Amino acid sequence: MRSKSFSASLILFQKSTWKWLSAYVLAVFSWCSVLYAQSGVVNPFPPGSSPDRIVLNVTSDPSTSIAVNWRTCDTVKTGYIEILPAVSDPRELDNPLRKQAASKPFTFQTLNATYHSVVVTGLLPKTLYMYRVGKGNDWSEWFHTRTAGVNGDKLSFIYLGDAQVGLKTLWPRVIRAAYAKMPEANLILYAGDIVNRGNSDNEWGELFYGGSFIHSTIPGMHSPGNHEYARTGDTLSAFWQPQFTLPDNGPDGLKETCYYTDVQGMRFISINSYRVEESDDDLQKQKRWVDSLLRNNPNQWTAVVFHHPFYSIRPTRDNARMRNTFKPLFDKYNVDIVLQGHDHAYARGRKKIQGARANTASGTVYVLSVSGPKMSSKFEGSWFDVGTDYTQMYQLITVEGTILRYKAYKASGELFDAFDLVKQKGKPNTLIEKDTLQTRDVISK
């Protein structure tokens, strides 16, 4: 049997070890300033010395550049990106390009952190790169990302409606299913209400938890919704610009919420629909800006993303300012597809929407969708050709030459809606319904 002196020594050792570990953990948490003021408890997603919330953003030229943001605790004052064409031999990692990030302190209530952002230019089109971010002994893992190709290359992208709630529970399966079906996507479009409370660090933490490495490998095109402003008056979420570096090519006062990028023959435009609804001045700014972008558009295809839909599935909603301002421009310049959110359901229409002239159908396809679990209790309207309620969705779109192929999937993986758009010289696009359980009735009409 063990002696009493041995047992006493073991107990003493365990107690001293526990005290040392407790002191170490307390020191680390104090060092990184992680107390979460909004709830009075420890932040469930505290910033640390290692990078987190690593996100790729679209740039004005995704074929030759990438933009990356990440976060650390406030005592980390600098950060770097290391990047090189992807290699399989780990011995070839000796000489990556290293660039210092712009590192800025961030304080919100009693949350303290440092946000880092960097844009790397001069990259090769259609090339697989590997990169990591950090410094010293605190680096992220290596991520792979592919730069966009050139005009005429096949384009693939993911479109997601409101995530908003269930960001750590029911939403992750949607973005992961979309990625599993289209890992080669050139970008992911977010149509607003990405979180429920724009100034909740916890909710942004859940978003990055839910999307995990996908945020770090496929560039995001984030368009704000009302919940990126909700409970903050007319001020955009304090987290928006620190954690996203988006193209700085929009109107003054609306930059990085209004912006555009051209990818492989398609122009993507983000409109800040919340500010259209709230401000006459911001409405006019965006109207002039969009008119110029559409008038001087060298691309064959055009997609526009924003939050508040032209046509609603809820009888109490009518975003007339958005519709009256921009639909004439979309008709005039033949916008191909409009991707929206806000109504927490799925609907897609064109045939029943009037075009530029009386007794003609719209040449533009209008879609609204929802990726999170918050659903509308009302679902009605005469404008849509295909629709459903109480269904989490994700959309996968490819463009190749004169054909745009669109597929909308349920979270469970079933193909719900699908169509092709075919370019016709001097005429509206031809819309070809594809055979799914939902579109069968539309095809027969």
C-alpha positions in Angstrom: 0.0 0.0 0.0 1.1 3.6 -0.6 2.4 5.4 2.4 0.5 8.3 3.9 3.4 10.6 3.2 3.2 9.7 -0.5 -0.5 10.4 -0.6 0.0 13.7 1.1 2.7 14.7 -1.3 0.5 13.8 -4.3 -2.4 15.9 -2.9 0.0 18.8 -2.3 1.3 18.5 -5.9 -2.2 18.5 -7.3 -3.2 21.6 -5.3 -0.1 23.5 -6.4 -0.5 22.5 -10.0 -4.2 23.6 -10.0 -3.2 26.9 -8.5 -0.6 27.4 -11.1 -3.0 26.6 -14.0 -5.7 28.8 -12.5 -3.3 31.7 -12.2 -2.1 31.1 -15.8 -5.6 31.1 -17.3 -6.6 34.2 -15.3 -3.5 36.0 -16.6 -4.2 35.1 -20.2 -7.8 36.3 -20.0 -6.8 39.5 -18.3 -4.0 40.0 -20.8 -6.4 39.8 -23.7 -9.1 42.0 -22.2 -11.9 39.6 -22.9 -14.7 40.6 -20.6 -18.0 40.9 -22.4 -19.8 44.0 -21.3 -23.1 43.4 -23.1 -24.0 40.4 -20.9 -21.7 40.8 -17.9 -20.2 37.4 -18.5 -17.0 36.1 -20.2 -17.1 36.6 -24.0 -17.9 33.2 -25.6 -15.7 34.3 -28.6 -12.8 36.2 -27.0 -10.0 37.6 -29.1 -6.7 36.0 -28.4 -3.1 36.3 -29.5 -3.8 34.0 -32.4 -5.8 35.3 -35.4 -9.5 34.5 -35.6 -12.5 35.7 -37.7 -10.3 35.4 -40.8 -12.4 36.5 -43.8 -11.7 36.9 -47.5 -13.5 39.8 -49.2 -14.1 40.5 -52.9 -11.9 43.2 -54.4 -12.3 45.5 -57.3 -10.2 43.0 -59.3 -10.4 39.5 -57.9 -8.3 38.1 -60.7 -5.2 39.8 -59.4 -5.8 40.6 -55.8 -7.2 39.4 -52.5 -8.4 41.2 -49.4 -8.1 39.6 -45.9 -9.3 40.7 -42.5 -8.7 39.1 -39.1 -8.8 39.9 -35.4 -6.6 39.5 -32.4 -6.6 40.7 -28.8 -5.7 44.3 -28.2 -2.1 43.6 -27.0 -1.2 42.3 -30.5 -0.3 45.6 -32.3 0.8 44.3 -35.7 0.1 41.4 -38.1 1.3 40.1 -41.5 0.1 37.9 -44.3 2.3 35.4 -46.0 1.2 34.1 -49.4 2.6 32.1 -52.3 1.3 29.9 -55.1 0.1 26.6 -53.5 2.7 23.9 -53.1 2.6 20.3 -52.0 6.2 20.1 -50.8 6.4 21.7 -47.3 10.1 22.4 -48.0 9.0 25.0 -50.5 7.4 27.3 -47.9 10.7 29.1 -47.1 10.2 32.3 -49.1 6.5 33.4 -49.2 5.6 37.0 -50.0 5.2 38.8 -46.7 3.1 42.0 -46.3 2.3 43.9 -43.2 -1.3 44.5 -42.5 -3.0 47.8 -41.5 -3.6 47.1 -37.8 -6.1 49.3 -35.9 -7.2 49.1 -32.2 -10.9 48.5 -31.7 -12.9 49.4 -28.6 -16.6 48.9 -28.3 -18.2 49.2 -24.9 -15.5 47.3 -22.9 -14.6 44.9 -25.7 -11.0 45.6 -26.8 -9.3 44.0 -29.8 -7.1 44.7 -32.8 -8.4 44.3 -36.3 -6.0 43.7 -39.2 -6.6 44.2 -42.9 -4.5 43.7 -45.9 -4.9 43.8 -49.7 -2.4 41.8 -51.8 -2.2 42.9 -55.4 -0.1 41.7 -58.4 -1.3 38.1 -58.2 -1.8 35.9 -61.2 -5.4 35.1 -62.5 -6.9 31.7 -62.1 -4.1 30.6 -59.7 -4.4 28.6 -56.5 -2.6 30.4 -53.7 -1.9 29.5 -50.1 -1.8 32.1 -47.3 -1.7 32.5 -43.6 -1.9 35.5 -41.3 -0.4 36.4 -37.9 3.1 37.0 -36.5 5.8 35.4 -34.4 4.5 32.3 -32.7 0.9 33.1 -33.5 0.0 32.2 -37.0 -3.2 30.9 -38.5 -3.3 27.6 -40.5 -2.5 27.8 -44.2 -5.6 28.5 -46.4 -6.1 27.8 -50.1 -7.9 30.3 -52.3 -8.0 30.7 -56.0 -7.9 34.1 -57.8 -10.7 34.7 -60.3 -10.1 34.0 -64.0 -10.6 36.3 -66.9 -13.5 37.4 -69.0 -15.1 34.3 -70.7 -14.0 31.8 -68.0 -16.8 29.8 -66.4 -18.0 31.6 -63.3 -19.5 30.0 -60.2 -21.0 31.8 -57.2 -23.2 31.1 -54.1 -26.1 33.4 -53.1 -27.4 33.4 -49.5 -30.5 35.2 -48.1 -30.8 36.3 -44.5 -28.7 34.3 -42.1 -29.6 36.4 -39.1 -30.4 33.9 -36.3 -29.4 30.3 -35.5 -25.9 31.3 -36.6 -24.3 28.6 -34.4 -27.1 26.0 -34.7 -29.2 25.8 -37.8 -27.5 28.1 -40.3 -24.1 26.4 -40.4 -25.5 23.4 -42.3 -26.7 25.7 -45.1 -23.4 27.4 -45.9 -21.6 24.1 -45.5 -24.0 22.3 -47.8 -23.5 25.1 -50.4 -19.8 24.8 -50.1 -19.9 21.0 -50.4 -21.8 21.3 -53.7 -19.7 24.2 -55.0 -16.3 24.3 -53.4 -14.9 26.1 -56.6 -17.2 29.1 -56.1 -15.5 32.4 -57.0 -17.5 34.4 -54.4 -20.4 34.2 -52.0 -23.1 36.9 -52.0 -24.9 37.8 -48.7 -28.1 39.7 -49.2 -28.2 41.5 -45.8 -29.3 40.7 -42.3 -26.2 38.7 -41.9 -26.7 38.9 -38.1 -29.7 39.9 -36.0 -28.1 42.7 -34.0 -25.4 44.5 -35.8 -23.6 45.6 -32.7 -23.5 42.2 -31.0 -20.0 40.8 -31.0 -21.4 37.4 -29.9 -23.5 37.1 -33.0 -20.6 38.0 -35.3 -18.6 35.4 -33.4 -21.4 32.8 -34.1 -21.4 33.8 -37.8 -17.6 33.1 -38.1 -18.0 29.9 -36.1 -20.8 28.7 -38.4 -19.0 29.4 -41.6 -15.6 28.4 -40.3 -12.8 28.1 -42.9 -15.3 28.8 -45.7 -15.1 32.5 -44.8 -11.3 32.2 -45.3 -11.3 30.5 -48.7 -14.1 32.0 -50.8 -14.3 35.8 -51.0 -17.5 37.3 -49.6 -19.6 40.0 -51.1 -21.5 41.4 -48.1 -24.5 43.7 -48.6 -26.0 45.2 -45.5 -29.6 44.8 -44.3 -31.6 46.7 -41.8 -30.3 44.5 -39.0 -26.8 45.7 -39.7 -28.3 49.1 -38.6 -31.0 48.0 -36.2 -30.7 49.3 -32.6 -27.9 51.6 -33.8 -30.0 54.4 -35.2 -28.7 55.4 -38.6 -25.2 54.2 -37.8 -23.8 51.1 -39.5 -22.7 48.3 -37.2 -19.4 49.1 -35.4 -18.0 45.8 -36.6 -18.7 46.2 -40.3 -15.8 48.1 -41.6 -13.2 46.7 -39.1 -13.9 43.2 -40.2 -14.6 43.6 -43.9 -12.4 45.3 -46.5 -14.6 45.8 -49.5 -14.1 47.7 -52.7 -13.8 51.4 -52.1 -15.7 52.4 -55.3 -19.1 53.4 -54.1 -20.6 56.9 -53.4 -19.3 59.1 -50.7 -20.8 58.3 -47.3 -21.8 54.8 -48.4 -18.5 53.2 -49.2 -18.0 49.5 -48.5 -21.8 49.1 -48.4 -22.4 50.3 -51.9 -19.7 48.9 -54.2 -19.1 46.7 -57.3 -16.8 44.2 -58.7 -16.3 42.6 -62.1 -15.7 38.9 -62.1 -15.1 36.9 -65.3 -17.6 38.8 -67.5 -20.2 39.6 -64.8 -20.7 42.9 -63.0 -21.8 42.5 -59.4 -23.3 45.5 -57.7 -24.2 45.9 -54.0 -26.9 48.5 -53.2 -27.5 49.8 -49.6 -31.3 49.4 -49.6 -31.6 50.5 -46.0 -30.2 53.9 -46.7 -32.5 54.2 -49.8 -35.5 53.6 -47.5 -34.2 56.1 -44.9 -32.6 59.0 -46.7 -33.6 61.0 -49.8 -30.0 62.1 -50.2 -28.6 58.6 -50.1 -31.3 57.4 -52.5 -30.2 60.0 -55.1 -26.5 59.3 -54.6 -27.1 55.6 -55.2 -29.4 56.2 -58.2 -26.8 58.3 -60.0 -24.1 55.8 -59.1 -26.0 52.7 -60.3 -27.0 54.5 -63.5 -23.4 55.2 -64.2 -22.3 51.6 -63.5 -25.0 50.2 -65.7 -24.5 52.7 -68.5 -20.7 52.1 -68.6 -20.8 48.3 -68.1 -18.4 46.3 -70.4 -19.6 42.9 -69.1 -22.0 40.6 -70.8 -23.9 39.8 -67.5 -25.1 41.8 -64.5 -26.2 40.8 -61.1 -27.4 43.2 -58.4 -27.6 42.3 -54.7 -29.4 44.1 -51.9 -31.6 43.5 -48.9 -35.1 45.0 -49.3 -36.9 43.3 -52.2 -38.8 45.2 -55.0 -41.7 42.7 -54.6 -42.7 41.2 -51.2 -44.4 38.0 -50.1 -45.7 39.8 -47.0 -48.9 41.9 -47.4 -47.7 44.6 -44.9 -44.5 45.3 -46.8 -44.0 47.4 -50.0 -40.5 48.8 -50.7 -41.8 51.3 -53.2 -38.8 53.6 -52.9 -36.4 50.8 -54.0 -38.7 49.7 -56.8 -39.6 53.1 -58.2 -36.0 54.2 -58.1 -34.1 51.3 -59.5 -36.5 49.1 -61.6 -36.6 51.7 -64.5 -32.8 51.5 -64.5 -32.8 47.7 -64.4 -35.3 47.6 -67.3 -33.3 50.2 -69.3 -30.0 48.5 -69.0 -31.2 44.9 -69.1 -30.0 43.7 -65.7 -30.1 39.9 -65.7 -30.8 38.9 -62.1 -31.6 40.6 -58.8 -30.8 38.8 -55.6 -32.6 39.9 -52.4 -33.5 39.0 -48.8 -35.5 40.5 -46.0 -38.8 38.6 -46.3 -37.7 35.2 -44.8 -39.1 33.0 -47.5 -38.2 32.0 -51.1 -39.7 33.5 -54.2 -38.6 33.9 -57.8 -40.4 35.9 -60.5 -40.2 37.3 -64.0 -43.2 36.3 -66.1 -45.8 38.2 -64.1 -43.7 41.3 -63.6 -44.2 44.1 -66.2 -41.2 45.1 -68.3 -40.1 48.5 -69.6 -43.2 48.7 -71.9 -46.8 48.0 -71.2 -48.0 44.4 -71.9 -44.4 43.1 -71.8 -42.9 40.8 -69.2 -39.8 41.8 -67.3 -36.4 40.7 -68.7 -35.0 40.7 -65.2 -35.3 37.7 -62.8 -36.1 38.8 -59.2 -35.3 36.4 -56.4 -35.6 36.6 -52.6 -34.3 33.9 -50.3 -33.5 33.0 -46.7 -30.7 30.9 -45.4 -31.3 31.1 -41.7 -34.1 29.6 -39.6 -36.1 32.8 -39.0 -39.3 32.5 -41.2 -42.2 34.7 -42.2 -45.6 33.9 -40.9 -47.2 35.3 -44.1 -46.6 34.1 -47.6 -48.7 35.6 -50.4 -48.4 37.6 -53.6 -49.1 37.5 -57.3 -45.7 38.5 -58.7 -43.7 35.3 -58.3 -43.6 32.2 -60.5 -42.0 29.8 -57.9 -42.0 30.2 -54.2 -42.2 28.5 -50.8 -42.2 29.4 -47.1 -40.6 27.8 -44.0 -37.7 26.5 -45.9 -34.0 27.3 -45.4 -32.4 27.7 -48.9 -29.1 28.2 -50.7 -28.6 29.1 -54.3 -25.8 28.0 -56.7 -25.3 29.9 -59.9 -22.9 29.4 -62.8 -22.3 31.5 -65.9 -20.6 30.1 -69.0 -20.7 32.0 -72.3 -24.3 33.0 -73.1 -25.9 30.7 -70.5 -26.6 31.4 -66.8 -27.6 28.3 -64.8 -29.4 28.8 -61.5 -30.2 26.1 -58.9 -31.9 26.7 -55.6 -31.6 23.9 -53.0 -33.3 23.2 -49.7 -31.1 22.9 -46.6 -31.7 19.2 -46.7 -30.1 19.0 -50.2 -33.2 18.6 -52.5 -33.2 20.7 -55.7 -36.2 23.0 -55.3 -36.0 25.5 -58.2 -33.9 25.6 -61.4 -33.8 27.6 -64.6 -31.4 28.7 -67.4 -31.1 32.2 -68.8 -29.9 32.3 -72.4 -28.6 35.5 -73.9 -30.4 36.6 -77.1 -28.8 39.4 -79.2 -31.0 42.4 -79.2 -33.7 40.6 -77.2 -34.6 39.8 -73.6 -33.0 36.7 -72.2 -34.8 33.4 -72.8 -35.8 31.8 -69.5 -35.9 28.0 -69.6 -37.5 26.3 -66.7 -35.7 23.1 -65.5 -37.6 20.1 -64.3 -37.9 20.0 -60.5 -40.8 19.0 -58.4 -41.6 22.7 -57.8 -41.2 24.0 -61.4 -43.2 21.2 -63.1 -46.4 23.2 -62.8 -44.7 26.3 -64.2 -43.3 24.4 -67.2 -46.8 23.0 -68.1 -48.4 26.5 -68.2 
